[in-house]
Amino acid sequence: MLRITCPFCGERDQVEFAYGGDAASVFPDLADADLDRWTDAVFMRDNPRGDHREFWQHQHGCRQWLYVVRDTVTHEIKSTLPAREPRRAAATHEGRKG
């Protein structure tokens, strides 16, 4: 079973968390009316091999949103940080665009 360490609650089973999507995605500006850009941003996803930055919410705990860096091959959790700390989270995952 996948175990995720919440910075607030400690290590917990994955069943306490909800996957929130790709944290490396960049969405168009809200004023951008280009349907193709929005379609790509919302529906087209990479399927990376290796480290991937993701959003997870600790739904059955503190309810906080987290940045999680997870290896998509081994499912090893490399790091977890509060999502409200975007600069620190981005620094833990250098080399990934977004």
Helices and strands as residue ranges (DSSP letters): E 3-6, E 10-13, G 14-16, E 18-22, H 35-43, E 51-57, E 65-71, E 77-82, H 86-91
